[in-house]
């Protein structure tokens, strides 16, 4: 009890009135300590705030966090959710926050003039903001000899959005699911009708095929000759991966996939060809001399402890690259001459796993050649050597947030700005961005919003467009982009491998059948939730999707049973941690 009382006293001593704050600032200046100030509402202190404040503290010696008083918060009815006294106490309880002050004014200008901080830190989204209130704050700081710094901007939360999502529920996750379940287009009947149209859809898949091998091992020991881990393999399980499992997902969901790839004519290549053919996959391949790429994962129980890539990069000469594009075009135009000629090639999916099947030039040629032949052109990448930016004029891309930021070389900007860059560069019209345990967000440009010059904005029009978007950083989702957030539908799972492939298959089929971005994103999340419950890459069927949909509408998601592999290698039922890949 004494410890708790002491902690409370320390926190309350950080909360200063204006007179005490000015005196503390004077003492800090006299001792040569740099004061950094952050200002905001801080109604709910979420992980994004913690990251923002920690980055601010690193810029100086003393961190002052000032909050807007209750009477001046204009964020809607019922705001602030938490009164100013408790908001101040919450911030004071953070160990690296030194001073907290409740500002009774509408803006921070008067306070900034009195405190004259050395550094005033705002989020990256304010960098191009032309709001006169922020301009006045900036002037006040600079007149006092300070400088304004924009933090990394990778705050992915919003207090306003979180509170709106919570409403009367203490659990935003389930509240969002309840909201999604109430959407007419996500009713079980509507989704069932949409999935019934999957059957018979012709989809061309172009990409590398991979063997995924799971080596189940006994518990590890430490070797006698040196401190290295010793594993004893007990069982090997092999799964089709890469474009192969994508084609199998499509077949299991009722589509008619055509796989265009490079494949050796050895024992492993022939075995994979037989497996795919049995499941209804039509294969068009160019012969290569190297072995099938194999990725081995060593597991103890259900925990992966090591990964070994037995991959010899594909080296295709110019004629082989041309032949790959020709095979894809022939497959897409095989029935009726493609979409423009009234054909029935409903979609094409390009997957680049960075193993050498595509060069930037051949990828560009492939996208250009397939665009007029198919209804929906979708794609995804995986691996450090893949090239998302080489794709163009796509209807859908499904990268992870990390892959998207790496491709755009935008690591600090907010996610909407990163997506906007991809849209304005003519790479895609829609994107479903996966974010691990936080689920996914589907993005598409609102009708009538211009983007550069249809891809030519890679040059002159890009900077102005991005700056304009940044200026509207607050309402960007309402004015520039439509976004749909779907939480991870199985926060307890066993293996994230292949979740992105199943998501891509389901979302592409949904769009090809006339489904909306929301429906495609939701069905993609359902496919990933079905996949993550299983060990290894296993095809997801339409029945699996319906089972997850039933769980969503039945509110039985959070602890959905999953397969768990014990050290004895017997399959049991139980929860396990996993995320969307």
C-alpha positions in Angstrom: 0.0 0.0 0.0 2.9 2.4 0.7 4.3 1.7 -2.7 1.0 2.5 -4.3 0.6 5.7 -2.3 4.1 6.8 -3.2 3.4 6.2 -6.9 0.2 8.2 -6.8 2.0 11.1 -5.0 4.7 11.1 -7.7 2.2 11.1 -10.5 0.2 14.0 -8.9 3.4 16.0 -8.5 3.8 16.0 -12.3 0.5 17.8 -12.8 1.3 21.5 -12.8 -0.8 24.6 -12.9 0.3 27.5 -15.2 2.3 29.3 -12.5 4.1 26.1 -11.5 4.7 25.1 -15.1 6.3 28.5 -15.9 8.5 28.3 -12.9 9.6 24.7 -13.8 10.3 25.9 -17.3 12.4 28.7 -16.0 14.5 26.3 -13.8 14.9 23.9 -16.7 16.2 26.7 -19.0 18.6 27.8 -16.3 20.1 24.3 -16.0 20.4 23.9 -19.7 17.7 21.2 -20.0 15.8 21.0 -23.3 12.0 21.0 -22.9 9.9 19.1 -25.4 6.1 19.7 -25.6 3.3 17.6 -27.0 -0.3 18.8 -27.0 -3.6 17.1 -27.6 -6.8 15.7 -26.2 -5.5 12.3 -25.1 -9.0 11.0 -24.3 -7.8 7.4 -24.5 -4.1 6.9 -24.2 -3.5 4.1 -26.7 -0.3 2.4 -28.1 0.0 5.0 -30.8 0.2 7.8 -28.2 2.8 5.9 -26.2 5.0 5.6 -29.3 4.5 9.3 -30.1 5.3 10.4 -26.6 8.4 8.1 -26.3 9.7 9.5 -29.6 9.2 13.0 -28.3 11.0 12.4 -25.0 14.0 11.2 -27.0 14.3 14.7 -28.5 15.1 16.5 -25.2 15.5 16.2 -21.5 12.0 17.1 -20.2 8.7 16.0 -21.7 5.7 18.3 -21.2 2.3 16.9 -22.2 -0.4 19.5 -22.3 -4.1 18.5 -22.8 -7.1 20.5 -23.9 -9.6 21.2 -21.2 -13.0 19.6 -21.3 -14.9 22.7 -22.3 -12.9 23.1 -25.5 -13.0 19.5 -26.9 -15.3 19.6 -30.0 -15.2 16.0 -31.1 -18.9 15.2 -30.9 -21.5 14.4 -28.3 -20.2 12.7 -25.2 -16.6 13.9 -25.7 -14.4 13.9 -23.9 -15.1 10.4 -22.7 -12.7 10.8 -19.8 -12.7 14.1 -17.8 -9.6 16.3 -17.8 -8.5 15.4 -14.2 -8.3 11.7 -15.1 -6.8 12.4 -18.5 -4.0 14.3 -16.7 -3.5 11.5 -14.1 -3.3 8.9 -16.9 -0.5 10.8 -18.6 1.3 11.6 -15.3 1.4 7.9 -14.6 3.7 7.3 -17.6 7.2 7.2 -16.3 8.9 9.1 -19.1 6.4 12.0 -19.0 7.8 14.7 -16.7 5.1 17.5 -16.6 1.4 17.5 -17.4 -0.7 20.6 -17.7 -4.4 21.1 -18.5 -4.8 24.0 -20.9 -8.1 25.9 -20.4 -7.9 27.5 -23.9 -9.3 26.5 -27.3 -5.8 26.2 -28.8 -2.3 25.8 -27.4 -1.0 29.2 -28.7 -1.1 31.1 -25.3 0.5 28.2 -23.5 3.2 27.9 -26.1 4.0 31.6 -25.8 4.4 31.3 -22.0 6.3 28.0 -22.0 8.4 28.6 -25.1 9.4 24.9 -25.5 12.6 24.1 -27.3 10.8 21.5 -29.4 7.1 21.2 -30.2 6.2 17.7 -31.5 3.3 17.0 -33.7 2.3 13.9 -35.7 3.6 13.5 -39.3 0.1 14.1 -40.6 0.4 17.8 -39.6 3.5 18.4 -41.8 1.4 19.6 -44.7 -1.6 20.8 -42.6 -2.8 24.3 -43.4 -5.2 24.7 -40.5 -4.9 28.3 -39.2 -4.9 27.0 -35.6 -1.9 24.9 -36.2 -0.2 27.7 -38.1 -0.7 30.0 -35.1 0.9 27.4 -32.8 3.8 27.0 -35.1 4.4 30.7 -35.2 4.3 30.9 -31.4 6.9 28.2 -31.1 9.2 29.7 -33.6 8.9 33.2 -32.1 10.0 31.8 -28.8 13.1 30.3 -30.4 11.9 26.7 -30.6 11.3 24.4 -33.5 8.4 22.2 -34.6 9.2 18.6 -35.3 6.9 16.1 -36.9 7.3 12.6 -35.4 7.5 9.4 -37.5 3.7 9.4 -38.0 3.3 5.7 -37.7 0.5 6.1 -35.2 -2.1 3.8 -36.5 -4.8 4.4 -33.9 -7.2 7.3 -33.4 -8.8 8.1 -30.0 -11.9 9.4 -31.8 -12.2 6.3 -34.0 -11.7 4.0 -31.1 -14.3 5.7 -29.0 -16.8 5.7 -31.9 -16.1 2.0 -32.4 -16.6 1.2 -28.7 -19.9 3.1 -28.2 -21.7 1.1 -25.5 -19.3 -1.9 -25.7 -16.1 -2.2 -23.8 -14.6 -4.4 -26.5 -14.0 -2.6 -29.9 -13.1 -5.9 -31.5 -16.6 -7.4 -30.9 -18.3 -4.1 -31.6 -16.7 -3.9 -35.0 -17.7 -7.5 -35.7 -21.3 -6.6 -34.6 -21.3 -3.7 -37.0 -20.0 -5.8 -39.8 -22.6 -8.5 -39.1 -25.4 -5.9 -39.4 -24.3 -4.8 -42.9 -26.8 -6.2 -45.4 -24.1 -7.2 -47.9 -22.4 -9.3 -45.2 -25.5 -11.2 -44.2 -25.2 -15.0 -44.4 -27.6 -15.1 -47.2 -25.9 -12.4 -49.3 -22.4 -13.9 -48.8 -23.8 -17.3 -49.5 -25.3 -16.1 -52.8 -22.0 -14.4 -53.7 -20.0 -17.5 -53.0 -22.4 -19.6 -55.0 -21.2 -17.6 -58.0 -17.6 -18.7 -57.4 -18.4 -22.0 -59.1 -17.1 -22.3 -62.6 -15.2 -18.9 -62.6 -12.1 -19.2 -64.8 -9.1 -17.7 -63.0 -5.5 -17.7 -64.4 -2.7 -17.8 -61.8 0.8 -16.8 -62.8 3.7 -17.3 -60.3 6.3 -19.6 -58.8 5.4 -22.9 -57.2 7.0 -23.9 -53.9 7.2 -27.0 -51.7 6.6 -26.2 -48.0 8.1 -29.0 -45.8 7.3 -29.2 -42.1 9.8 -31.3 -40.1 8.3 -32.2 -36.8 11.0 -32.8 -34.3 11.4 -34.1 -30.7 12.2 -31.5 -28.1 15.6 -29.9 -28.6 18.8 -30.7 -26.7 22.1 -28.9 -26.5 24.9 -30.6 -28.3 27.9 -31.8 -26.2 30.7 -30.4 -28.5 29.3 -26.8 -28.6 26.2 -24.8 -27.4 24.1 -25.5 -30.5 20.6 -26.9 -30.6 20.1 -30.5 -31.5 16.9 -31.5 -33.2 15.7 -35.1 -34.0 13.2 -35.3 -36.9 10.3 -37.5 -36.2 7.9 -36.8 -39.1 7.9 -34.8 -42.4 4.8 -33.2 -43.9 4.9 -31.6 -47.3 2.5 -29.0 -48.6 2.1 -27.3 -52.0 3.0 -23.6 -51.6 3.3 -20.4 -53.7 1.1 -20.2 -56.8 0.4 -24.0 -56.4 -1.6 -23.5 -53.2 -3.3 -20.4 -54.6 -4.6 -22.5 -57.5 -5.7 -25.3 -55.1 -7.6 -22.7 -53.0 -9.4 -21.5 -56.0 -10.3 -25.0 -57.1 -11.6 -25.8 -53.6 -13.8 -22.7 -53.6 -15.4 -23.9 -56.9 -13.4 -22.0 -59.5 -11.6 -23.4 -62.6 -8.0 -22.3 -62.1 -5.3 -22.3 -64.8 -1.7 -22.3 -63.4 1.0 -20.7 -65.5 4.4 -21.3 -64.0 7.9 -22.8 -64.4 8.2 -26.4 -63.3 10.9 -29.1 -63.6 10.1 -32.5 -65.1 11.8 -34.4 -62.2 10.1 -36.6 -59.7 9.0 -33.7 -57.4 7.7 -31.7 -60.3 5.7 -34.6 -61.7 4.2 -35.4 -58.3 3.1 -31.8 -57.8 1.6 -31.8 -61.3 -0.4 -34.9 -60.5 -1.7 -33.4 -57.2 -2.8 -30.3 -58.9 -4.4 -32.0 -61.9 -6.4 -34.3 -59.6 -7.9 -31.2 -57.9 -8.9 -29.7 -61.2 -6.0 -27.3 -61.9 -5.1 -26.9 -65.5 -1.3 -26.4 -65.7 0.6 -24.5 -68.4 4.4 -24.5 -67.6 7.7 -23.8 -69.1 10.4 -26.4 -68.4 13.3 -25.5 -66.2 16.3 -27.6 -65.1 16.5 -26.5 -61.4 14.6 -28.4 -58.7 11.4 -27.2 -57.2 12.1 -24.5 -54.6 11.6 -26.0 -51.1 11.2 -24.2 -47.8 11.8 -26.4 -44.7 10.4 -25.4 -41.3 11.5 -27.3 -38.2 8.9 -27.5 -35.5 8.9 -28.7 -31.9 5.3 -29.2 -30.9 3.5 -26.4 -32.8 6.4 -23.9 -32.4 8.6 -23.2 -35.4 12.2 -23.1 -34.3 14.1 -22.9 -37.6 13.6 -22.3 -41.3 15.8 -23.5 -44.1 15.3 -22.3 -47.7 16.5 -24.8 -50.3 16.0 -22.4 -53.1 17.9 -22.2 -56.3 16.8 -18.9 -58.0 15.2 -19.3 -61.4 17.2 -17.9 -64.2 15.0 -17.4 -67.3 16.5 -16.2 -70.5 14.6 -13.7 -72.8 12.9 -16.3 -74.8 11.6 -18.1 -71.6 10.3 -14.8 -70.2 8.5 -14.2 -73.5 7.1 -17.7 -73.5 5.8 -17.2 -69.9 3.8 -14.1 -71.0 2.6 -16.0 -74.1 1.3 -18.9 -71.9 -0.5 -16.5 -69.6 -2.1 -14.7 -72.6 -3.1 -18.0 -74.2 -4.6 -19.2 -71.0 -6.6 -16.0 -70.5 -7.8 -15.9 -74.1 -8.4 -19.6 -74.5 -12.2 -19.3 -74.1 -13.8 -16.7 -76.2 -10.9 -14.4 -76.7 -10.9 -12.7 -73.3 -13.2 -10.2 -71.7 -13.2 -7.7 -74.5 -14.3 -10.3 -76.9 -17.0 -11.6 -74.6 -14.9 -14.4 -73.2 -15.1 -16.0 -69.8 -11.7 -15.4 -68.2 -13.0 -13.8 -65.1 -9.8 -13.0 -63.3 -6.0 -13.4 -63.3 -3.8 -13.4 -60.3 0.0 -12.7 -60.4 2.1 -13.7 -57.5 5.7 -12.8 -57.2 7.6 -14.7 -54.5 10.9 -13.2 -55.5 12.4 -16.5 -56.8 13.4 -15.2 -60.3 10.3 -16.0 -62.4 9.7 -12.3 -63.0 12.0 -9.4 -63.9 10.6 -5.9 -63.7 10.4 -5.8 -67.5 8.6 -9.2 -67.8 6.2 -8.2 -65.0 5.3 -5.0 -66.7 4.7 -6.8 -70.0 2.6 -9.5 -68.3 0.3 -6.9 -66.6 -0.1 -5.0 -69.9 -0.9 -8.2 -71.8 -3.4 -9.5 -69.3 -5.2 -6.3 -68.5 -7.6 -6.3 -71.5 -8.2 -10.1 -71.3 -9.5 -10.5 -67.8 -12.3 -9.0 -65.6 -10.2 -8.7 -62.4 -6.4 -8.5 -62.4 -5.1 -9.1 -58.9 -1.7 -9.7 -57.4 0.5 -10.1 -54.3 4.2 -10.4 -53.5 6.3 -12.2 -50.9 9.9 -12.2 -50.1 12.6 -9.5 -50.1 13.4 -9.9 -53.8 9.8 -9.5 -55.0 8.8 -6.2 -56.7 5.4 -4.9 -55.9 6.0 -1.6 -57.7 6.6 -3.4 -61.0 2.9 -4.3 -61.2 0.6 -1.8 -62.7 -3.1 -1.3 -63.7 -4.1 -3.9 -61.2 -7.6 -4.1 -59.7 -6.5 -5.5 -56.4 -3.3 -6.0 -54.4 -3.1 -7.7 -51.0 0.3 -6.8 -49.5 1.1 -6.7 -45.8 1.7 -3.3 -44.4 5.4 -4.0 -44.2 5.6 -5.1 -47.9 3.6 -2.0 -48.9 5.9 0.4 -47.0 9.0 -1.4 -48.3 7.8 -1.1 -51.9 6.9 2.6 -51.6 9.9 3.4 -49.4 7.5 5.2 -47.0 8.2 4.0 -43.5 7.1 6.9 -41.4 4.0 8.2 -43.2 0.4 7.2 -42.2 -1.0 4.2 -44.0 -3.5 6.1 -46.1 -0.7 8.2 -47.6 1.2 5.1 -48.5 -1.8 3.5 -50.1 -2.6 6.8 -51.9 0.9 6.8 -53.4 0.3 3.3 -54.8 -3.0 4.3 -56.2 -1.7 7.5 -57.8 1.3 5.7 -59.3 -1.2 3.6 -61.3 -0.2 0.3 -59.5 -3.7 -0.7 -58.4 -7.3 0.6 -58.0 -7.8 -1.2 -54.7 -5.7 -2.7 -51.9 -6.4 -5.0 -49.0 -3.6 -4.3 -46.5 -3.0 -7.0 -43.9 -1.8 -6.0 -40.4 -1.3 -9.2 -38.5 -3.3 -9.4 -35.3 -5.0 -6.1 -36.1 -6.7 -7.6 -39.1 -6.9 -5.9 -42.4 -8.0 -2.7 -44.1 -9.4 -2.5 -47.6 -8.8 0.7 -49.5 -10.3 2.1 -52.7 -10.4 5.5 -54.2 -13.7 7.3 -54.0 -15.4 8.0 -57.3 -14.5 11.3 -58.9 -11.3 11.8 -56.9 -8.5 12.4 -59.5 -5.2 10.6 -59.2 -2.4 12.3 -61.1 -2.7 11.5 -64.8 -3.6 7.8 -64.8 -0.2 6.5 -63.9 1.8 9.4 -65.4 1.8 10.9 -61.9 4.9 8.9 -61.3 6.5 12.1 -62.5 5.1 15.6 -62.3 1.7 15.2 -60.6 2.6 13.1 -57.7 3.9 15.5 -55.1 1.0 18.0 -55.3 -1.5 15.2 -55.0 0.2 13.7 -52.0 0.5 17.1 -50.4 -3.2 17.8 -51.0 -4.0 14.5 -49.3 -1.8 15.3 -46.4 -3.6 18.6 -45.8 -6.8 16.6 -45.4 -5.1 14.1 -43.1 -8.0 14.3 -40.6 -10.9 13.4 -42.8 -8.8 11.6 -45.5 -10.9 8.4 -45.2 -14.1 10.4 -45.9 -12.8 12.6 -48.7 -10.3 10.7 -50.7 -10.4 7.0 -49.9 -13.0 4.5 -48.9 -11.7 2.1 -46.2 -13.1 -1.0 -44.6 -11.5 -2.4 -41.5 -12.0 -6.1 -40.7 -10.6 -7.4 -37.4 -8.6 -10.6 -37.4 -11.4 -13.2 -37.2 -9.3 -15.8 -35.5 -7.0 -14.1 -33.0 -6.3 -17.6 -31.6 -4.7 -19.8 -34.3 -1.9 -22.2 -35.0 0.0 -21.3 -38.1 -0.1 -18.1 -40.2 1.6 -19.7 -43.2 -0.6 -19.3 -46.3 -3.1 -16.9 -44.8 -2.3 -14.3 -47.4 -2.7 -16.8 -50.3 -6.2 -17.9 -49.1 -7.2 -14.3 -48.6 -6.1 -13.4 -52.1 -8.0 -16.3 -53.6 -11.3 -15.5 -51.8 -11.1 -11.7 -52.3 -10.3 -12.0 -56.0 -13.2 -14.4 -56.6 -15.6 -12.1 -54.7 -14.6 -9.1 -56.8 -14.9 -11.1 -60.0 -18.4 -12.0 -59.1 -19.4 -8.4 -58.5 -18.8 -8.2 -54.8 -18.0 -4.9 -53.1 -14.6 -4.1 -51.5 -16.2 -4.8 -48.1 -17.5 -8.2 -49.2 -14.1 -9.1 -50.7 -12.2 -7.9 -47.6 -14.5 -9.8 -45.3 -14.4 -13.1 -47.3 -10.6 -12.7 -47.5 -10.5 -12.4 -43.7 -12.7 -15.4 -43.4 -10.4 -17.5 -45.6 -7.4 -16.4 -43.6 -9.2 -17.3 -40.3 -10.0 -20.7 -41.7 -6.3 -21.2 -42.8 -4.7 -20.0 -39.5 -6.4 -22.8 -37.6 -4.5 -25.4 -39.5 -0.9 -26.5 -39.5 0.5 -26.1 -43.0 -0.8 -25.0 -46.3 -4.2 -26.7 -46.8 -6.8 -25.7 -49.4 -9.7 -23.7 -48.1 -13.1 -24.6 -49.5 -16.3 -22.7 -49.8 -17.6 -24.8 -46.9 -14.8 -23.6 -44.7 -15.7 -20.0 -45.6 -19.3 -20.7 -44.6 -18.3 -22.1 -41.3 -16.3 -19.0 -40.4 -19.2 -16.7 -41.5 -21.5 -18.7 -39.2 -19.1 -18.2 -36.4 -19.0 -14.4 -37.0 -22.8 -14.1 -37.0 -23.0 -16.4 -34.0 -20.4 -14.3 -32.1 -18.3 -17.4 -31.4 -15.0 -16.1 -32.7 -12.6 -15.2 -30.0 -11.9 -18.8 -28.9 -12.6 -20.8 -32.1 -11.1 -24.3 -31.7 -7.9 -24.8 -33.6 -5.6 -27.7 -34.4 -2.7 -27.9 -32.0 0.2 -30.3 -32.6 1.7 -31.5 -29.3 5.2 -32.8 -28.9 3.7 -36.3 -29.2 2.5 -35.2 -32.7 -1.1 -36.1 -31.9 -3.7 -33.6 -33.2 -5.7 -32.1 -30.3 -8.1 -29.2 -30.1 -7.2 -26.0 -28.4 -6.4 -22.3 -28.8 -3.0 -21.1 -30.1 -1.6 -17.7 -30.9 -1.5 -16.6 -34.5 -2.0 -13.6 -36.8 -3.0 -12.8 -40.4 0.1 -13.2 -42.5 
